[in-house]
């Protein structure tokens, strides 16, 4: 059993989720002339359970690549497969969660209504929608703002609710475009924890970000774009390793021991190339530590954070399996399918009391008719007025 499980895990680790071959996108002007080559002959693969980073300066082709992976843009040339199908395959789309760079949500819905709306698109039943919405709002720190309209949210709060809607369907592939834009350091740390939790469950995450520290913390492999072309690709260990230096970290040593170590090292290396310093934690870790200590004694009216990843995203919630088949049934209707008639339920019609109806008719006959209203003859009055005016004018003459 253990051997079978290990074979299954190894197979899933090498399963290709996205395959891109010779991907090219050329934007044209009104007359069909090439205007900009946004993506130029790009090749890469993304495997299951991998966190894959798309890096590059503005206008390098990252967002165009993401839109082609989602089926929102058609490639000019090349081939894309997502879960072995075209990106425009409906069932494939049901397995994807997407957070765009700008959150385009219905501004007159509150947080709960927003998640309920997107849950309905995936045909989740009411119990699952409510349970997942509760967990997601808690996870992104919007418990206190669940009744506020999304249009009133700050940019950071919009990113939080946008991230929640991208995960309502428990997707197998999550594409995040600048997920930490506008978030405070606590929110950034929580997004990174969420990405790592998704990867541990075998989910695939594509992260497009300009914050290189975030990418370095969570990504297994990255691709760096420039001019629409791939300039570098590989694991972070391969790309960031400095082959001409070595770093040794140890607990604090007595001065005598440190001198002996340096003496041995300096026999083979010149002293100007040896550097000794005290290891430091990064600013993010220090900031989070300060906030965590302050939270124990202070109150805040800002966004509450520090909550765990939603239970169903960690895989330890007692929830039904993926609803992708139901989504397919709802969004597509086979040509030969039998369309069921729509049944309209009308209010019951009361039984007519014929005796009462006869009595009302008799009362109407006995009621004297209302005399007609005499409408004055406007034409005759106008003729009389003209005659009178003519006589007066004639008298003056």
LUMPAFI-411251 format. One record per residue (C-alpha): residue number from 0; residue in one letter; x negated, y, z negated. Coordinates in nm, 3 decimals, always signed. Layout:
// LUMPAFI-411251
 resi resn      c1      c2      c3
  NUM    A       X       Y       Z
...
// end
This chain:
// LUMPAFI-411251
 resi resn      c1      c2      c3
    0    X  +0.000  +0.000  +0.000
    1    X  -0.277  +0.245  -0.091
    2    X  -0.463  +0.163  +0.230
    3    X  -0.148  +0.223  +0.435
    4    X  -0.090  +0.555  +0.259
    5    X  -0.449  +0.664  +0.326
    6    X  -0.415  +0.570  +0.694
    7    X  -0.090  +0.773  +0.716
    8    X  -0.255  +1.077  +0.553
    9    X  -0.552  +1.053  +0.786
   10    X  -0.323  +1.032  +1.088
   11    X  -0.120  +1.334  +0.976
   12    X  -0.440  +1.532  +0.919
   13    X  -0.541  +1.479  +1.283
   14    X  -0.191  +1.532  +1.427
   15    X  -0.193  +1.819  +1.673
   16    X  +0.087  +2.067  +1.607
   17    X  -0.013  +2.333  +1.861
   18    X  -0.211  +2.278  +2.179
   19    X  -0.309  +2.576  +2.395
   20    X  -0.490  +2.527  +2.727
   21    X  -0.599  +2.805  +2.962
   22    X  -0.344  +3.047  +2.816
   23    X  -0.332  +3.373  +3.012
   24    X  -0.090  +3.665  +2.994
   25    X  -0.105  +3.956  +3.238
   26    X  +0.135  +4.246  +3.194
   27    X  +0.242  +4.418  +3.516
   28    X  +0.379  +4.760  +3.600
   29    X  +0.708  +4.842  +3.773
   30    X  +0.570  +4.755  +4.119
   31    X  +0.430  +4.420  +4.002
   32    X  +0.068  +4.532  +3.993
   33    X  -0.152  +4.393  +3.710
   34    X  -0.166  +4.649  +3.431
   35    X  -0.329  +4.474  +3.133
   36    X  -0.474  +4.127  +3.078
   37    X  -0.369  +4.077  +2.715
   38    X  -0.479  +3.711  +2.685
   39    X  -0.744  +3.562  +2.911
   40    X  -0.795  +3.183  +2.945
   41    X  -0.764  +3.092  +2.576
   42    X  -0.802  +2.734  +2.446
   43    X  -0.745  +2.609  +2.089
   44    X  -0.566  +2.346  +1.883
   45    X  -0.402  +2.363  +1.542
   46    X  -0.360  +2.047  +1.336
   47    X  -0.103  +1.952  +1.077
   48    X  -0.169  +2.083  +0.724
   49    X  -0.417  +2.339  +0.852
   50    X  -0.430  +2.712  +0.780
   51    X  -0.542  +2.870  +1.106
   52    X  -0.644  +3.236  +1.125
   53    X  -0.603  +3.468  +1.424
   54    X  -0.850  +3.757  +1.393
   55    X  -0.941  +4.050  +1.610
   56    X  -0.915  +4.428  +1.640
   57    X  -0.598  +4.604  +1.753
   58    X  -0.499  +4.518  +2.108
   59    X  -0.716  +4.207  +2.126
   60    X  -0.427  +3.972  +2.209
   61    X  -0.327  +3.823  +1.873
   62    X  +0.037  +3.934  +1.872
   63    X  +0.080  +3.841  +2.238
   64    X  -0.046  +3.490  +2.159
   65    X  +0.199  +3.461  +1.868
   66    X  +0.491  +3.571  +2.086
   67    X  +0.403  +3.310  +2.347
   68    X  +0.382  +3.042  +2.076
   69    X  +0.735  +3.142  +1.971
   70    X  +0.868  +3.136  +2.327
   71    X  +0.942  +3.509  +2.322
   72    X  +0.699  +3.573  +2.609
   73    X  +0.625  +3.353  +2.908
   74    X  +0.257  +3.292  +2.988
   75    X  +0.130  +3.403  +3.327
   76    X  -0.083  +3.092  +3.343
   77    X  -0.175  +2.804  +3.115
   78    X  -0.003  +2.547  +2.897
   79    X  +0.142  +2.557  +2.543
   80    X  +0.279  +2.271  +2.336
   81    X  +0.437  +2.307  +1.991
   82    X  +0.521  +1.974  +1.825
   83    X  +0.477  +1.814  +2.166
   84    X  +0.742  +2.033  +2.333
   85    X  +0.776  +2.366  +2.504
   86    X  +0.799  +2.665  +2.265
   87    X  +1.147  +2.728  +2.409
   88    X  +1.274  +2.387  +2.294
   89    X  +1.564  +2.454  +2.054
   90    X  +1.484  +2.174  +1.809
   91    X  +1.123  +2.295  +1.800
   92    X  +1.235  +2.647  +1.710
   93    X  +1.437  +2.504  +1.419
   94    X  +1.110  +2.379  +1.264
   95    X  +0.939  +2.719  +1.273
   96    X  +0.943  +3.003  +1.021
   97    X  +0.827  +3.344  +1.142
   98    X  +0.743  +3.665  +0.962
   99    X  +0.685  +3.944  +1.219
  100    X  +0.457  +4.238  +1.160
  101    X  +0.763  +4.463  +1.123
  102    X  +1.063  +4.318  +0.939
  103    X  +1.375  +4.377  +1.151
  104    X  +1.652  +4.291  +0.904
  105    X  +2.012  +4.406  +0.868
  106    X  +1.977  +4.717  +0.656
  107    X  +2.334  +4.705  +0.517
  108    X  +2.298  +4.355  +0.370
  109    X  +2.154  +4.297  +0.025
  110    X  +1.890  +4.034  -0.053
  111    X  +2.132  +3.751  -0.127
  112    X  +2.344  +3.825  +0.180
  113    X  +2.031  +3.834  +0.399
  114    X  +1.915  +3.490  +0.286
  115    X  +2.269  +3.354  +0.310
  116    X  +2.292  +3.481  +0.669
  117    X  +1.968  +3.316  +0.779
  118    X  +2.054  +2.998  +0.590
  119    X  +2.380  +2.985  +0.787
  120    X  +2.184  +2.999  +1.113
  121    X  +2.019  +2.672  +1.011
  122    X  +2.355  +2.524  +0.904
  123    X  +2.245  +2.477  +0.543
  124    X  +2.544  +2.401  +0.323
  125    X  +2.647  +2.653  +0.060
  126    X  +2.487  +2.463  -0.227
  127    X  +2.145  +2.450  -0.056
  128    X  +2.168  +2.813  +0.053
  129    X  +2.243  +2.929  -0.299
  130    X  +1.974  +2.710  -0.458
  131    X  +1.704  +2.809  -0.210
  132    X  +1.799  +3.177  -0.224
  133    X  +1.766  +3.176  -0.605
  134    X  +1.422  +3.014  -0.586
  135    X  +1.298  +3.240  -0.306
  136    X  +1.415  +3.564  -0.469
  137    X  +1.242  +3.460  -0.788
  138    X  +0.928  +3.362  -0.598
  139    X  +0.895  +3.695  -0.413
  140    X  +0.981  +3.901  -0.722
  141    X  +1.316  +4.045  -0.610
  142    X  +1.535  +3.911  -0.891
  143    X  +1.610  +4.264  -1.009
  144    X  +1.688  +4.389  -0.658
  145    X  +1.915  +4.116  -0.529
  146    X  +2.214  +4.355  -0.504
  147    X  +2.026  +4.642  -0.339
  148    X  +2.065  +4.701  +0.034
  149    X  +1.763  +4.598  +0.240
  150    X  +1.766  +4.938  +0.408
  151    X  +1.678  +5.096  +0.072
  152    X  +1.368  +4.879  +0.022
  153    X  +1.012  +5.006  +0.034
  154    X  +0.777  +4.851  +0.288
  155    X  +0.634  +4.613  +0.029
  156    X  +0.980  +4.495  -0.077
  157    X  +1.080  +4.448  +0.287
  158    X  +0.777  +4.224  +0.335
  159    X  +0.887  +4.020  +0.033
  160    X  +1.242  +3.961  +0.160
  161    X  +1.104  +3.903  +0.510
  162    X  +0.879  +3.630  +0.374
  163    X  +1.175  +3.473  +0.193
  164    X  +1.387  +3.459  +0.511
  165    X  +1.097  +3.299  +0.701
  166    X  +1.098  +3.008  +0.453
  167    X  +1.472  +2.951  +0.403
  168    X  +1.471  +2.652  +0.644
  169    X  +1.166  +2.484  +0.482
  170    X  +0.976  +2.503  +0.815
  171    X  +0.700  +2.267  +0.929
  172    X  +0.518  +2.551  +1.106
  173    X  +0.492  +2.896  +0.945
  174    X  +0.364  +3.190  +1.149
  175    X  +0.278  +3.495  +0.941
  176    X  +0.185  +3.824  +1.110
  177    X  +0.024  +4.060  +0.856
  178    X  +0.210  +3.903  +0.560
  179    X  +0.032  +4.110  +0.294
  180    X  +0.078  +4.450  +0.462
  181    X  +0.225  +4.692  +0.208
  182    X  +0.200  +4.448  -0.084
  183    X  +0.025  +4.522  -0.412
  184    X  -0.271  +4.301  -0.517
  185    X  -0.042  +4.076  -0.722
  186    X  +0.186  +4.020  -0.423
  187    X  -0.118  +3.950  -0.203
  188    X  -0.239  +3.685  -0.444
  189    X  +0.105  +3.523  -0.454
  190    X  +0.126  +3.509  -0.074
  191    X  -0.213  +3.337  -0.065
  192    X  -0.103  +3.090  -0.332
  193    X  +0.209  +3.021  -0.127
  194    X  +0.004  +2.956  +0.187
  195    X  -0.217  +2.708  +0.002
  196    X  +0.089  +2.535  -0.146
  197    X  +0.242  +2.497  +0.201
  198    X  -0.081  +2.350  +0.335
  199    X  -0.093  +2.097  +0.050
  200    X  +0.253  +1.976  +0.157
  201    X  +0.130  +1.915  +0.510
  202    X  +0.281  +2.235  +0.652
  203    X  +0.090  +2.420  +0.924
  204    X  +0.029  +2.792  +0.877
  205    X  -0.090  +3.042  +1.137
  206    X  -0.208  +3.365  +0.976
  207    X  -0.271  +3.684  +1.171
  208    X  -0.425  +3.952  +0.951
  209    X  -0.670  +4.240  +0.947
  210    X  -0.752  +4.178  +0.579
  211    X  -1.055  +3.954  +0.620
  212    X  -1.077  +3.880  +0.248
  213    X  -0.730  +3.722  +0.261
  214    X  -0.827  +3.512  +0.561
  215    X  -1.146  +3.402  +0.392
  216    X  -0.956  +3.287  +0.083
  217    X  -0.703  +3.061  +0.256
  218    X  -0.801  +2.972  +0.615
  219    X  -0.960  +2.642  +0.715
  220    X  -1.047  +2.757  +1.067
  221    X  -1.033  +3.091  +1.246
  222    X  -1.046  +3.220  +1.602
  223    X  -1.178  +3.569  +1.673
  224    X  -1.035  +3.756  +1.971
  225    X  -1.180  +4.048  +2.162
  226    X  -1.059  +4.170  +2.500
  227    X  -0.805  +3.887  +2.513
  228    X  -1.080  +3.622  +2.502
  229    X  -1.198  +3.391  +2.224
  230    X  -1.535  +3.518  +2.107
  231    X  -1.584  +3.276  +1.815
  232    X  -1.398  +2.979  +1.667
  233    X  -1.466  +2.729  +1.391
  234    X  -1.446  +2.660  +1.019
  235    X  -1.543  +2.934  +0.778
  236    X  -1.833  +2.724  +0.655
  237    X  -1.971  +2.702  +1.008
  238    X  -1.922  +3.069  +1.088
  239    X  -2.030  +3.224  +0.758
  240    X  -2.321  +3.004  +0.654
  241    X  -2.664  +3.173  +0.652
  242    X  -2.904  +2.898  +0.761
  243    X  -3.219  +3.090  +0.668
  244    X  -3.138  +3.133  +0.293
  245    X  -3.030  +2.928  -0.008
  246    X  -2.847  +3.033  -0.324
  247    X  -2.892  +2.871  -0.664
  248    X  -2.644  +2.937  -0.944
  249    X  -2.709  +2.823  -1.302
  250    X  -2.608  +2.914  -1.658
  251    X  -2.802  +3.189  -1.833
  252    X  -3.161  +3.064  -1.879
  253    X  -3.416  +3.160  -2.146
  254    X  -3.680  +3.401  -2.025
  255    X  -3.957  +3.138  -2.045
  256    X  -3.762  +2.890  -1.832
  257    X  -3.676  +3.156  -1.575
  258    X  -4.043  +3.255  -1.544
  259    X  -4.141  +2.892  -1.482
  260    X  -3.876  +2.856  -1.209
  261    X  -3.987  +3.177  -1.040
  262    X  -4.350  +3.070  -1.055
  263    X  -4.268  +2.745  -0.875
  264    X  -4.059  +2.922  -0.608
  265    X  -4.324  +3.190  -0.544
  266    X  -4.584  +2.930  -0.459
  267    X  -4.403  +2.871  -0.128
  268    X  -4.208  +3.198  -0.078
  269    X  -4.332  +3.556  -0.099
  270    X  -4.198  +3.742  -0.400
  271    X  -4.030  +4.015  -0.193
  272    X  -3.787  +3.754  -0.049
  273    X  -3.672  +3.622  -0.389
  274    X  -3.381  +3.807  -0.549
  275    X  -3.236  +3.753  -0.896
  276    X  -2.899  +3.898  -0.999
  277    X  -2.604  +3.822  -1.223
  278    X  -2.301  +3.660  -1.050
  279    X  -1.993  +3.882  -1.050
  280    X  -1.624  +3.809  -0.995
  281    X  -1.446  +3.987  -0.713
  282    X  -1.226  +4.291  -0.775
  283    X  -0.907  +4.097  -0.707
  284    X  -0.976  +3.847  -0.987
  285    X  -1.062  +4.127  -1.229
  286    X  -0.748  +4.326  -1.136
  287    X  -0.519  +4.025  -1.180
  288    X  -0.674  +3.953  -1.519
  289    X  -0.610  +4.308  -1.639
  290    X  -0.248  +4.299  -1.520
  291    X  -0.187  +3.958  -1.678
  292    X  -0.306  +4.083  -2.017
  293    X  -0.099  +4.402  -1.985
  294    X  +0.213  +4.205  -1.895
  295    X  +0.215  +4.039  -2.236
  296    X  +0.277  +4.370  -2.414
  297    X  +0.406  +4.618  -2.154
  298    X  +0.731  +4.655  -1.956
  299    X  +0.758  +4.765  -1.592
  300    X  +1.041  +4.882  -1.369
  301    X  +0.854  +4.782  -1.053
  302    X  +0.870  +4.455  -0.863
  303    X  +0.828  +4.159  -1.096
  304    X  +0.575  +3.905  -0.983
  305    X  +0.375  +3.613  -1.109
  306    X  +0.646  +3.353  -1.036
  307    X  +0.569  +3.007  -0.909
  308    X  +0.617  +2.893  -0.553
  309    X  +0.978  +2.788  -0.487
  310    X  +1.037  +2.429  -0.594
  311    X  +1.167  +2.306  -0.258
  312    X  +0.856  +2.450  -0.086
  313    X  +0.633  +2.259  -0.327
  314    X  +0.823  +1.941  -0.240
  315    X  +0.937  +1.859  -0.595
  316    X  +1.298  +1.973  -0.565
  317    X  +1.589  +1.734  -0.524
  318    X  +1.709  +1.876  -0.195
  319    X  +1.825  +1.711  +0.131
  320    X  +1.591  +1.663  +0.423
  321    X  +1.534  +1.905  +0.711
  322    X  +1.841  +2.044  +0.884
  323    X  +1.681  +2.072  +1.229
  324    X  +1.916  +1.815  +1.389
  325    X  +2.220  +2.011  +1.273
  326    X  +2.070  +2.330  +1.414
  327    X  +2.028  +2.160  +1.750
  328    X  +2.391  +2.044  +1.746
  329    X  +2.510  +2.395  +1.667
  330    X  +2.299  +2.582  +1.923
  331    X  +2.335  +2.341  +2.218
  332    X  +2.642  +2.180  +2.371
  333    X  +2.588  +1.898  +2.627
  334    X  +2.763  +1.944  +2.960
  335    X  +2.959  +1.621  +2.928
  336    X  +3.056  +1.680  +2.569
  337    X  +3.422  +1.678  +2.484
  338    X  +3.532  +2.016  +2.352
  339    X  +3.773  +1.977  +2.065
  340    X  +4.080  +2.204  +2.076
  341    X  +4.093  +2.493  +1.834
  342    X  +4.373  +2.457  +1.582
  343    X  +4.521  +2.782  +1.456
  344    X  +4.707  +2.760  +1.129
  345    X  +5.006  +2.994  +1.116
  346    X  +5.212  +3.092  +0.817
  347    X  +5.525  +2.872  +0.767
  348    X  +5.846  +3.015  +0.921
  349    X  +6.135  +3.055  +0.680
  350    X  +6.462  +2.868  +0.761
  351    X  +6.727  +3.102  +0.909
  352    X  +7.042  +3.140  +0.694
  353    X  +7.314  +3.157  +0.962
  354    X  +7.584  +3.255  +0.709
  355    X  +7.383  +3.557  +0.601
  356    X  +7.314  +3.646  +0.962
  357    X  +7.689  +3.648  +1.046
  358    X  +7.759  +3.867  +0.745
  359    X  +7.498  +4.124  +0.855
  360    X  +7.644  +4.130  +1.208
  361    X  +7.994  +4.195  +1.070
  362    X  +7.869  +4.482  +0.851
  363    X  +7.704  +4.638  +1.153
  364    X  +8.031  +4.627  +1.352
  365    X  +8.231  +4.789  +1.067
  366    X  +7.977  +5.070  +1.017
  367    X  +8.092  +5.384  +1.204
  368    X  +7.860  +5.489  +1.479
  369    X  +7.645  +5.792  +1.413
  370    X  +7.748  +6.082  +1.640
  371    X  +7.501  +6.154  +1.912
  372    X  +7.280  +6.460  +1.869
  373    X  +7.371  +6.734  +2.114
  374    X  +7.061  +6.833  +2.308
  375    X  +7.085  +7.186  +2.448
  376    X  +7.059  +7.226  +2.825
  377    X  +6.727  +7.406  +2.861
  378    X  +6.776  +7.465  +3.235
  379    X  +7.106  +7.648  +3.188
  380    X  +6.963  +7.867  +2.911
  381    X  +6.667  +7.957  +3.133
  382    X  +6.897  +8.058  +3.421
  383    X  +7.103  +8.284  +3.189
  384    X  +6.786  +8.450  +3.061
  385    X  +6.673  +8.519  +3.419
  386    X  +7.010  +8.675  +3.510
  387    X  +6.998  +8.901  +3.205
  388    X  +6.643  +9.010  +3.285
  389    X  +6.738  +9.086  +3.647
  390    X  +7.033  +9.301  +3.538
  391    X  +6.815  +9.499  +3.302
  392    X  +6.555  +9.557  +3.568
  393    X  +6.827  +9.658  +3.816
  394    X  +6.968  +9.912  +3.571
  395    X  +6.625 +10.075  +3.534
  396    X  +6.598 +10.107  +3.909
// end
